[in-house]
Amino acid sequence: MSLKESETLELKKSTSELKEAIISISAMLNKHQKGEVIFGVGKDGNVLGQHIGEETLRDISKATSDHIEPKIYPEIKEEMIEGKPCIKIEFSGNNAPYFAYGRAYKRIADEDKPLSAKELEKLILDKNKEQLRWDYEACKEAKAADISSNKLERFLKESGRKLDDMKNSLNKLGLIKGQHPVNAAIILFGKNPGKFFQNATLRCAVFGTNDTSVPIDMQDFEGDLFRLIEEAEKYFLKNIHIGMRVEGLKRIDIPEINKEAFREAIINAFCHRDYWKPGSVDVAIFKGRVEIRSPGLLYGGLTIEKIRTEPVSERRNETIARLFHEIHYVEMWGRGISKILKLEPATEFKEAGTHFITTFRRKTALEETTRKGTRKVPEKYQKIIELIAQNPQISRKEISITLKLSEETIQSRLRKMTKTGIIKRIGPDKGGHWKIVQKLKSHRKAYK
């Protein structure tokens, strides 16, 4: 027989290494929920044999019982290997984390490594995942009457489900536990979620610098998650710079931060936040950045590196995520972060204290960008483009009156814009019209 240590097999030359064997048992249980220890075999697989006295098996059983928590009940037996007496312990258990001598270990190859605090937390969360899920916990103070029929019907229609009475609809959605709606039902469709949850809130603020020393505006919002997401988007768009491009005669607004990237981030914040913790989701708009702060660190062993580089998803609030997915608010395949990075590559993610923070970098008002074959130009030229888009036959005099600038200034700007290929004059001064060129070449020196 050829024996070799592995993640589920530990070899010990004798019971003099009983303490180390106990540690190995706990490590294997934490990693694989089962394993074997054999006394009487060296690390190299050489069978040495083990002296077995009257109390030997009993001593092993007592040590296992005294020093492994929670309790396990292994099979301990004598076994002849290559004609020599050995002792084999076979064990299993599904109640991780297991502790040996007050500490938790994990099996890596043939070694036993102490579990880090984060690894231990993950084991505990995995063990109690169903019991700890806030969104599926019954809201014992609430009744079906606390659900808004209008909100529920709107969701059912948008998700393509058939309308039914309140109770049946909640049951089909998995939002009733016993006689009570679950927390997800109240925070998504409740008439007044704040009556039951003080953290069903959104805080928004604008600051005049890159820290919180100069507050310009602050607003708090309460309500269901759909309303809070909507309010966050409106506040965001109201308080950042909006540029523009022109396609034909149509003006297209371009926020300095992609609104789809922001929407994805704010939905993620409400979907994945830790609702066991107090506090709100916060949107903070600084001079140079926009932050979304959400209570709760990354869940299920995820790291910043993993979410940036791998299409992974661990959902703290499975019920909320499932319902968001039904109306296409979130992906179920962990592609939300990659979508944000595709739209805003400079986005940063970090954990600070007990919060997860998404940071978007703001762009300067005069920044030139190329997007879909068009370029955003300085504001003084944008205003002229807007007037031309509204009325291609507009005259130089009409532009000067509208913008309250001299005709000479307008003439100079029109000449520069024509020279750099931004606009083109079709026909004579009288009876002709302006055309906005969509594909532009960069001529930064012209903007002085």
Order of alpha helices (4+ residues) and beta strands (2+ residues): beta-alpha-beta-alpha-beta-beta-beta-beta-beta-beta-alpha-alpha-alpha-alpha-beta-beta-alpha-beta-beta-alpha-beta-beta-alpha-beta-beta-alpha-alpha-alpha-beta-beta-beta-beta-alpha-alpha-alpha-beta-beta
